[in-house]
Amino acid sequence: MDRTERLLDLVALLLDAHEPVSWAELKESFPEDYGSGSDEATERKFERDKAELLELGIPLTYVQGDEDRKDGYLLDRSAYYLPEPGFTPEEMAVLYAAGSAALASGAFPGRHDLQHALRKIGFFAGGELAMPRVRMELGAVRETAALPEHLETLWAAASARKWVELVYASPKSPQTSTRKVDPYGLVLRRGVWSLVGYCHLRHGLRTFHVHRIRGLKMNTSKPRTHDFEVPADFAIDAHVPHAPWQWGIEPAVEVRLELRGPLATQAGAHFPDGRLERNGDSTEVVLKVTLLDALLKHVLALWPQARVVSPEPAQARFRALALAVAARHGGAA
Amino acid sequence: MSDVHERLRRLLFVVPYVARHRGVTVQALARQLGVSREELLRDLELLTMVGRPPFQPDDFIDLHVENDQVWVDLDQRFSKPPRLTGPEAAALASAAELLRPAAQTALASALAKLEKVLPAQAKKMYRDLGGAVNARSQASAELGILTRAAEGRRVLEFDYAGRGSTAVEHRRVEPVEVFNHRGQWYLYGWDLARGSERLFRLDRMTGILRTEQTFSPRAMPPARVPDPAERGEVRVRFSALAAPYLRERFGGEARELTDGGVEVKVTGDERWLVQWILSFGGEAEIVEPLSARQAVAAAALRALEQRG
């Protein structure tokens, strides 16, 4: 019998049963599958099937019998059926819109799980749910063919706590490197997915852009055993910043910018990480910066609505960058 | 994820779904399940063979397709789908973070309800996996005004300063879609004063107001954020230092240079182009046209002149 069919039959049988179903009864009910062959082989087969059902969230347990009931397998019906979560229309709208946008982006870790989750929460909704008006595009990199599959593998590995072996192409190195990584988590910033994990090659936490992964394999041995545990104090947010000047590459410096014109009123939206001081028509924003050039290039692009107020070395570096642009374009300073 | 696992999950959903939506068309069901028509028909055929031992006629799921509609006799065993698994709930919660700025309160209460319907084992896994994916977007809470206006088809009013523009203009817009591109939130809609479709960046909008005025959707092309990686007439060279990033962005469109750098051809208005080149701080150079080269040089010199 086809395995999918057998597993469904098993669920149907157990959902119908009002008392534990013994191993002997299972062998009798599925003679071709559990009833023939060595005891060891058939038991192994059943264990695999059971594990599959448990992974699907099917509450299958083995109960020890007593005077009133026999030994056997039982499916807890009250824990099987999806109860109505009772979402308000607004709650439903936000889950549905965000979930659909994530799926439509074409690359979201756990997209199969997400699809099933959306279907299940939509099960009780009357009629077809309105087409969400929210969308997401990554838009950061040209070559993304392998991205969905890599995200799916990393999601599976992070869920099961299994290490992965990855071949990585860093833009800083002409050669690829192969390393073993414990995947702690995935972060999406500015259209780029990053993996944060413990790198066994470098013996420390490292961040990898998922689109730079050229080969990826998950450890498939002992699939139900954890290869690692994520440290309790691990916070993925701390490893991948929202803004490029927060990359933590240099010692932190405080940089003060002055914003003018429309940017002065949009300062909060533009620099959510900054401390703002409104000053008449202008706004001063103070930022903690750990990659100065990244901020200065950004300011250069915003010029003349943004300028560096302090510290002096940042101003000098800003002038050097502007000079470099002018020099390459035949402008004389 | 094995094929068996995926198929099983799908099939355990199909029966309760069809029981609830009796006579659903094959096409609608395939769309709901994200599979092809052929794949769905194979699934349905398999389901007709599913039953409980001893497999007497009454023991089978009574499912059939008639005139392209799917029917199932109410099967008490499969009246509802199974509960969410830990990874399913975790994937949903991490996707929902995308819209946290828009719906802080609704999201918090939705996630609390979601957790409540998880079985104990799944709840543990859900919590363990909770921090594994972070897709939270950064945006002001006004994102929520945009999404609600787009859903409810209400005209929006706001002040807008376009890229590099020094003037703020008041806009009235029929919001069609809110979307996130490279981490930036945009509003796409019909600008009532200009009589055409327009794209607005959320971080350049201020004083956003949802009016009571409703509108009917117009026929509009899909929203697109202008992409500099589209072939244009402006030739730009990048140093070897910047080249790897440009190769990622432009793919095969980036032409290799002997010094390790790359050359690309881009499109875009001059104001955008100047800002883009400036943002590379000397690692980028416009080769032609001359007018664009001069515009970049002039902007860089003006930036140099500013007093610190």
Interface residues (C-beta under 8 A of the other chain):
Chain A: D2 R3 T4 E5 L7 L8 D9 V11 A12 L13 L15 D16 E28 S29 F30 E52 E55 L56 G57 I58 P59 A79 Y80 Y81 L82 P83 P85 G86 F87 T88 E90 E91 M92 A93 V94 L95 A97 A98 G99 A101 A102 L103 F108 P109 G110 R111 H112 D113 L114 Q115 H116 A117 L118 R119 K120 I121 F123 A130 P132 R133 V134 R135 M136 E137 L138 G139 A140 V141 R142 E143 E152 W155 A156 A158 S159 P171 K172 Y184 G185 L186 V187 L188 R189 R190 G191 H211 R212 V230 F234 A235 I236 D237 V240 H242 G261 P262 L263 T265 Q266 G268 A269 H270 P272 D293 L296 K297 H298 L300 A301 L302 W303 P304 Q305 R307 V308 V309 E312 Q315 F318 R319 L321 A322 L323 A324 V325 A326 A327 R328 H329 G330 G331 A333
Chain B: M1 V4 H5 E6 R7 L8 R9 L11 L12 F13 P16 Y17 R20 Q32 L33 G34 L46 L47 M49 V50 G51 R52 P53 P54 I61 R77 F78 S79 K80 P81 P82 R83 L84 T85 G86 P87 E88 A89 A90 A91 L92 S94 A95 A96 E97 L98 L99 A102 A103 A106 L107 S109 A110 K113 L114 K116 V117 P119 A122 M125 D128 L129 G131 A132 V133 N134 A135 R136 Q138 A139 S140 T147 A150 E151 A161 G164 S165 T166 A167 V168 P175 V176 E177 V178 F179 N180 H181 R182 G183 Q184 L202 D203 R204 M205 T206 A223 V225 D227 A229 P244 Y245 E248 R249 F250 G251 G252 E253 Q275 W276 I277 L278 S279 F280 G281 G282 A284 E285 I286 R293 Q294 V296 A297 A298 A299 A300 L301 R302 A303 L304 Q306 G308
